[in-house]
Amino acid sequence: MKDIYSLKEISKYLDLSESFVRNLVRAKSIPYFRLGNRLKFDINEINEWINDLSKKEKRNDILFDV
């Protein structure tokens, strides 16, 4: 498994549209970097980001007793 993904690859990995991922980038909500004018995503940082989101979601479930 490679570590650096393109926009197209990360969109497929996350099962999100490319435009939605671009919106996340614009909002600085997803870890990314630029290589020239291309967006690149480190899969290790993406997986950590997903884990952090799921931990926050679990805390919210506990706090709001959903």
Phi and psi restraints in degrees (range 20) as a CNS / XPLOR table:
assign (resid 1 and name C) (resid 2 and name N)
       (resid 2 and name CA) (resid 2 and name C) 1.0 -81.5 20.0 2
assign (resid 2 and name N) (resid 2 and name CA)
       (resid 2 and name C) (resid 3 and name N) 1.0 163.4 20.0 2
assign (resid 2 and name C) (resid 3 and name N)
       (resid 3 and name CA) (resid 3 and name C) 1.0 -96.8 20.0 2
assign (resid 3 and name N) (resid 3 and name CA)
       (resid 3 and name C) (resid 4 and name N) 1.0 -27.4 20.0 2
assign (resid 3 and name C) (resid 4 and name N)
       (resid 4 and name CA) (resid 4 and name C) 1.0 -110.5 20.0 2
assign (resid 4 and name N) (resid 4 and name CA)
       (resid 4 and name C) (resid 5 and name N) 1.0 125.2 20.0 2
assign (resid 4 and name C) (resid 5 and name N)
       (resid 5 and name CA) (resid 5 and name C) 1.0 -113.3 20.0 2
assign (resid 5 and name N) (resid 5 and name CA)
       (resid 5 and name C) (resid 6 and name N) 1.0 149.9 20.0 2
assign (resid 5 and name C) (resid 6 and name N)
       (resid 6 and name CA) (resid 6 and name C) 1.0 -83.0 20.0 2
assign (resid 6 and name N) (resid 6 and name CA)
       (resid 6 and name C) (resid 7 and name N) 1.0 172.8 20.0 2
assign (resid 6 and name C) (resid 7 and name N)
       (resid 7 and name CA) (resid 7 and name C) 1.0 -57.1 20.0 2
assign (resid 7 and name N) (resid 7 and name CA)
       (resid 7 and name C) (resid 8 and name N) 1.0 -46.0 20.0 2
assign (resid 7 and name C) (resid 8 and name N)
       (resid 8 and name CA) (resid 8 and name C) 1.0 -61.7 20.0 2
assign (resid 8 and name N) (resid 8 and name CA)
       (resid 8 and name C) (resid 9 and name N) 1.0 -44.4 20.0 2
assign (resid 8 and name C) (resid 9 and name N)
       (resid 9 and name CA) (resid 9 and name C) 1.0 -67.7 20.0 2
assign (resid 9 and name N) (resid 9 and name CA)
       (resid 9 and name C) (resid 10 and name N) 1.0 -42.5 20.0 2
assign (resid 9 and name C) (resid 10 and name N)
       (resid 10 and name CA) (resid 10 and name C) 1.0 -69.4 20.0 2
assign (resid 10 and name N) (resid 10 and name CA)
       (resid 10 and name C) (resid 11 and name N) 1.0 -33.2 20.0 2
assign (resid 10 and name C) (resid 11 and name N)
       (resid 11 and name CA) (resid 11 and name C) 1.0 -61.9 20.0 2
assign (resid 11 and name N) (resid 11 and name CA)
       (resid 11 and name C) (resid 12 and name N) 1.0 -43.2 20.0 2
assign (resid 11 and name C) (resid 12 and name N)
       (resid 12 and name CA) (resid 12 and name C) 1.0 -67.4 20.0 2
assign (resid 12 and name N) (resid 12 and name CA)
       (resid 12 and name C) (resid 13 and name N) 1.0 -42.8 20.0 2
assign (resid 12 and name C) (resid 13 and name N)
       (resid 13 and name CA) (resid 13 and name C) 1.0 -59.7 20.0 2
assign (resid 13 and name N) (resid 13 and name CA)
       (resid 13 and name C) (resid 14 and name N) 1.0 -41.8 20.0 2
assign (resid 13 and name C) (resid 14 and name N)
       (resid 14 and name CA) (resid 14 and name C) 1.0 -87.5 20.0 2
assign (resid 14 and name N) (resid 14 and name CA)
       (resid 14 and name C) (resid 15 and name N) 1.0 -6.9 20.0 2
assign (resid 14 and name C) (resid 15 and name N)
       (resid 15 and name CA) (resid 15 and name C) 1.0 57.2 20.0 2
assign (resid 15 and name N) (resid 15 and name CA)
       (resid 15 and name C) (resid 16 and name N) 1.0 46.0 20.0 2
assign (resid 15 and name C) (resid 16 and name N)
       (resid 16 and name CA) (resid 16 and name C) 1.0 -126.9 20.0 2
assign (resid 16 and name N) (resid 16 and name CA)
       (resid 16 and name C) (resid 17 and name N) 1.0 155.6 20.0 2
assign (resid 16 and name C) (resid 17 and name N)
       (resid 17 and name CA) (resid 17 and name C) 1.0 -70.4 20.0 2
assign (resid 17 and name N) (resid 17 and name CA)
       (resid 17 and name C) (resid 18 and name N) 1.0 154.9 20.0 2
assign (resid 17 and name C) (resid 18 and name N)
       (resid 18 and name CA) (resid 18 and name C) 1.0 -61.4 20.0 2
assign (resid 18 and name N) (resid 18 and name CA)
       (resid 18 and name C) (resid 19 and name N) 1.0 -38.2 20.0 2
assign (resid 18 and name C) (resid 19 and name N)
       (resid 19 and name CA) (resid 19 and name C) 1.0 -66.1 20.0 2
assign (resid 19 and name N) (resid 19 and name CA)
       (resid 19 and name C) (resid 20 and name N) 1.0 -36.2 20.0 2
assign (resid 19 and name C) (resid 20 and name N)
       (resid 20 and name CA) (resid 20 and name C) 1.0 -66.6 20.0 2
assign (resid 20 and name N) (resid 20 and name CA)
       (resid 20 and name C) (resid 21 and name N) 1.0 -41.7 20.0 2
assign (resid 20 and name C) (resid 21 and name N)
       (resid 21 and name CA) (resid 21 and name C) 1.0 -63.9 20.0 2
assign (resid 21 and name N) (resid 21 and name CA)
       (resid 21 and name C) (resid 22 and name N) 1.0 -40.0 20.0 2
assign (resid 21 and name C) (resid 22 and name N)
       (resid 22 and name CA) (resid 22 and name C) 1.0 -60.2 20.0 2
assign (resid 22 and name N) (resid 22 and name CA)
       (resid 22 and name C) (resid 23 and name N) 1.0 -40.0 20.0 2
assign (resid 22 and name C) (resid 23 and name N)
       (resid 23 and name CA) (resid 23 and name C) 1.0 -63.3 20.0 2
assign (resid 23 and name N) (resid 23 and name CA)
       (resid 23 and name C) (resid 24 and name N) 1.0 -39.2 20.0 2
assign (resid 23 and name C) (resid 24 and name N)
       (resid 24 and name CA) (resid 24 and name C) 1.0 -62.8 20.0 2
assign (resid 24 and name N) (resid 24 and name CA)
       (resid 24 and name C) (resid 25 and name N) 1.0 -39.2 20.0 2
assign (resid 24 and name C) (resid 25 and name N)
       (resid 25 and name CA) (resid 25 and name C) 1.0 -64.2 20.0 2
assign (resid 25 and name N) (resid 25 and name CA)
       (resid 25 and name C) (resid 26 and name N) 1.0 -47.8 20.0 2
assign (resid 25 and name C) (resid 26 and name N)
       (resid 26 and name CA) (resid 26 and name C) 1.0 -57.9 20.0 2
assign (resid 26 and name N) (resid 26 and name CA)
       (resid 26 and name C) (resid 27 and name N) 1.0 -37.2 20.0 2
assign (resid 26 and name C) (resid 27 and name N)
       (resid 27 and name CA) (resid 27 and name C) 1.0 -82.4 20.0 2
assign (resid 27 and name N) (resid 27 and name CA)
       (resid 27 and name C) (resid 28 and name N) 1.0 -2.1 20.0 2
assign (resid 27 and name C) (resid 28 and name N)
       (resid 28 and name CA) (resid 28 and name C) 1.0 56.1 20.0 2
assign (resid 28 and name N) (resid 28 and name CA)
       (resid 28 and name C) (resid 29 and name N) 1.0 39.6 20.0 2
assign (resid 28 and name C) (resid 29 and name N)
       (resid 29 and name CA) (resid 29 and name C) 1.0 -99.3 20.0 2
assign (resid 29 and name N) (resid 29 and name CA)
       (resid 29 and name C) (resid 30 and name N) 1.0 -8.6 20.0 2
assign (resid 29 and name C) (resid 30 and name N)
       (resid 30 and name CA) (resid 30 and name C) 1.0 -130.9 20.0 2
assign (resid 30 and name N) (resid 30 and name CA)
       (resid 30 and name C) (resid 31 and name N) 1.0 140.3 20.0 2
assign (resid 30 and name C) (resid 31 and name N)
       (resid 31 and name CA) (resid 31 and name C) 1.0 -69.7 20.0 2
assign (resid 31 and name N) (resid 31 and name CA)
       (resid 31 and name C) (resid 32 and name N) 1.0 132.0 20.0 2
assign (resid 31 and name C) (resid 32 and name N)
       (resid 32 and name CA) (resid 32 and name C) 1.0 -158.1 20.0 2
assign (resid 32 and name N) (resid 32 and name CA)
       (resid 32 and name C) (resid 33 and name N) 1.0 170.1 20.0 2
assign (resid 32 and name C) (resid 33 and name N)
       (resid 33 and name CA) (resid 33 and name C) 1.0 -147.8 20.0 2
assign (resid 33 and name N) (resid 33 and name CA)
       (resid 33 and name C) (resid 34 and name N) 1.0 167.0 20.0 2
assign (resid 33 and name C) (resid 34 and name N)
       (resid 34 and name CA) (resid 34 and name C) 1.0 -109.8 20.0 2
assign (resid 34 and name N) (resid 34 and name CA)
       (resid 34 and name C) (resid 35 and name N) 1.0 138.7 20.0 2
assign (resid 34 and name C) (resid 35 and name N)
       (resid 35 and name CA) (resid 35 and name C) 1.0 -119.0 20.0 2
assign (resid 35 and name N) (resid 35 and name CA)
       (resid 35 and name C) (resid 36 and name N) 1.0 97.8 20.0 2
assign (resid 35 and name C) (resid 36 and name N)
       (resid 36 and name CA) (resid 36 and name C) 1.0 70.0 20.0 2
assign (resid 36 and name N) (resid 36 and name CA)
       (resid 36 and name C) (resid 37 and name N) 1.0 -125.0 20.0 2
assign (resid 36 and name C) (resid 37 and name N)
       (resid 37 and name CA) (resid 37 and name C) 1.0 -102.5 20.0 2
assign (resid 37 and name N) (resid 37 and name CA)
       (resid 37 and name C) (resid 38 and name N) 1.0 9.7 20.0 2
assign (resid 37 and name C) (resid 38 and name N)
       (resid 38 and name CA) (resid 38 and name C) 1.0 -96.8 20.0 2
assign (resid 38 and name N) (resid 38 and name CA)
       (resid 38 and name C) (resid 39 and name N) 1.0 139.3 20.0 2
assign (resid 38 and name C) (resid 39 and name N)
       (resid 39 and name CA) (resid 39 and name C) 1.0 -81.5 20.0 2
assign (resid 39 and name N) (resid 39 and name CA)
       (resid 39 and name C) (resid 40 and name N) 1.0 134.3 20.0 2
assign (resid 39 and name C) (resid 40 and name N)
       (resid 40 and name CA) (resid 40 and name C) 1.0 -131.2 20.0 2
assign (resid 40 and name N) (resid 40 and name CA)
       (resid 40 and name C) (resid 41 and name N) 1.0 152.1 20.0 2
assign (resid 40 and name C) (resid 41 and name N)
       (resid 41 and name CA) (resid 41 and name C) 1.0 -134.4 20.0 2
assign (resid 41 and name N) (resid 41 and name CA)
       (resid 41 and name C) (resid 42 and name N) 1.0 126.1 20.0 2
assign (resid 41 and name C) (resid 42 and name N)
       (resid 42 and name CA) (resid 42 and name C) 1.0 -83.5 20.0 2
assign (resid 42 and name N) (resid 42 and name CA)
       (resid 42 and name C) (resid 43 and name N) 1.0 118.7 20.0 2
assign (resid 42 and name C) (resid 43 and name N)
       (resid 43 and name CA) (resid 43 and name C) 1.0 -62.1 20.0 2
assign (resid 43 and name N) (resid 43 and name CA)
       (resid 43 and name C) (resid 44 and name N) 1.0 -31.3 20.0 2
assign (resid 43 and name C) (resid 44 and name N)
       (resid 44 and name CA) (resid 44 and name C) 1.0 -66.5 20.0 2
assign (resid 44 and name N) (resid 44 and name CA)
       (resid 44 and name C) (resid 45 and name N) 1.0 -41.9 20.0 2
assign (resid 44 and name C) (resid 45 and name N)
       (resid 45 and name CA) (resid 45 and name C) 1.0 -67.5 20.0 2
assign (resid 45 and name N) (resid 45 and name CA)
       (resid 45 and name C) (resid 46 and name N) 1.0 -36.8 20.0 2
assign (resid 45 and name C) (resid 46 and name N)
       (resid 46 and name CA) (resid 46 and name C) 1.0 -64.5 20.0 2
assign (resid 46 and name N) (resid 46 and name CA)
       (resid 46 and name C) (resid 47 and name N) 1.0 -44.6 20.0 2
assign (resid 46 and name C) (resid 47 and name N)
       (resid 47 and name CA) (resid 47 and name C) 1.0 -65.1 20.0 2
assign (resid 47 and name N) (resid 47 and name CA)
       (resid 47 and name C) (resid 48 and name N) 1.0 -38.4 20.0 2
assign (resid 47 and name C) (resid 48 and name N)
       (resid 48 and name CA) (resid 48 and name C) 1.0 -64.6 20.0 2
assign (resid 48 and name N) (resid 48 and name CA)
       (resid 48 and name C) (resid 49 and name N) 1.0 -42.1 20.0 2
assign (resid 48 and name C) (resid 49 and name N)
       (resid 49 and name CA) (resid 49 and name C) 1.0 -59.4 20.0 2
assign (resid 49 and name N) (resid 49 and name CA)
       (resid 49 and name C) (resid 50 and name N) 1.0 -44.1 20.0 2
assign (resid 49 and name C) (resid 50 and name N)
       (resid 50 and name CA) (resid 50 and name C) 1.0 -62.3 20.0 2
assign (resid 50 and name N) (resid 50 and name CA)
       (resid 50 and name C) (resid 51 and name N) 1.0 -44.3 20.0 2
assign (resid 50 and name C) (resid 51 and name N)
       (resid 51 and name CA) (resid 51 and name C) 1.0 -61.6 20.0 2
assign (resid 51 and name N) (resid 51 and name CA)
       (resid 51 and name C) (resid 52 and name N) 1.0 -42.4 20.0 2
assign (resid 51 and name C) (resid 52 and name N)
       (resid 52 and name CA) (resid 52 and name C) 1.0 -62.2 20.0 2
assign (resid 52 and name N) (resid 52 and name CA)
       (resid 52 and name C) (resid 53 and name N) 1.0 -42.3 20.0 2
assign (resid 52 and name C) (resid 53 and name N)
       (resid 53 and name CA) (resid 53 and name C) 1.0 -62.6 20.0 2
assign (resid 53 and name N) (resid 53 and name CA)
       (resid 53 and name C) (resid 54 and name N) 1.0 -41.6 20.0 2
assign (resid 53 and name C) (resid 54 and name N)
       (resid 54 and name CA) (resid 54 and name C) 1.0 -69.0 20.0 2
assign (resid 54 and name N) (resid 54 and name CA)
       (resid 54 and name C) (resid 55 and name N) 1.0 -34.3 20.0 2
assign (resid 54 and name C) (resid 55 and name N)
       (resid 55 and name CA) (resid 55 and name C) 1.0 -65.3 20.0 2
assign (resid 55 and name N) (resid 55 and name CA)
       (resid 55 and name C) (resid 56 and name N) 1.0 -42.7 20.0 2
assign (resid 55 and name C) (resid 56 and name N)
       (resid 56 and name CA) (resid 56 and name C) 1.0 -62.8 20.0 2
assign (resid 56 and name N) (resid 56 and name CA)
       (resid 56 and name C) (resid 57 and name N) 1.0 -40.8 20.0 2
assign (resid 56 and name C) (resid 57 and name N)
       (resid 57 and name CA) (resid 57 and name C) 1.0 -63.6 20.0 2
assign (resid 57 and name N) (resid 57 and name CA)
       (resid 57 and name C) (resid 58 and name N) 1.0 -42.0 20.0 2
assign (resid 57 and name C) (resid 58 and name N)
       (resid 58 and name CA) (resid 58 and name C) 1.0 -63.6 20.0 2
assign (resid 58 and name N) (resid 58 and name CA)
       (resid 58 and name C) (resid 59 and name N) 1.0 -40.3 20.0 2
assign (resid 58 and name C) (resid 59 and name N)
       (resid 59 and name CA) (resid 59 and name C) 1.0 -63.4 20.0 2
assign (resid 59 and name N) (resid 59 and name CA)
       (resid 59 and name C) (resid 60 and name N) 1.0 -40.3 20.0 2
assign (resid 59 and name C) (resid 60 and name N)
       (resid 60 and name CA) (resid 60 and name C) 1.0 -65.4 20.0 2
assign (resid 60 and name N) (resid 60 and name CA)
       (resid 60 and name C) (resid 61 and name N) 1.0 -37.5 20.0 2
assign (resid 60 and name C) (resid 61 and name N)
       (resid 61 and name CA) (resid 61 and name C) 1.0 -61.8 20.0 2
assign (resid 61 and name N) (resid 61 and name CA)
       (resid 61 and name C) (resid 62 and name N) 1.0 -40.4 20.0 2
assign (resid 61 and name C) (resid 62 and name N)
       (resid 62 and name CA) (resid 62 and name C) 1.0 -69.4 20.0 2
assign (resid 62 and name N) (resid 62 and name CA)
       (resid 62 and name C) (resid 63 and name N) 1.0 -44.7 20.0 2
assign (resid 62 and name C) (resid 63 and name N)
       (resid 63 and name CA) (resid 63 and name C) 1.0 -64.3 20.0 2
assign (resid 63 and name N) (resid 63 and name CA)
       (resid 63 and name C) (resid 64 and name N) 1.0 -38.6 20.0 2
assign (resid 63 and name C) (resid 64 and name N)
       (resid 64 and name CA) (resid 64 and name C) 1.0 -101.8 20.0 2
assign (resid 64 and name N) (resid 64 and name CA)
       (resid 64 and name C) (resid 65 and name N) 1.0 2.3 20.0 2
assign (resid 64 and name C) (resid 65 and name N)
       (resid 65 and name CA) (resid 65 and name C) 1.0 49.8 20.0 2
assign (resid 65 and name N) (resid 65 and name CA)
       (resid 65 and name C) (resid 66 and name N) 1.0 56.3 20.0 2
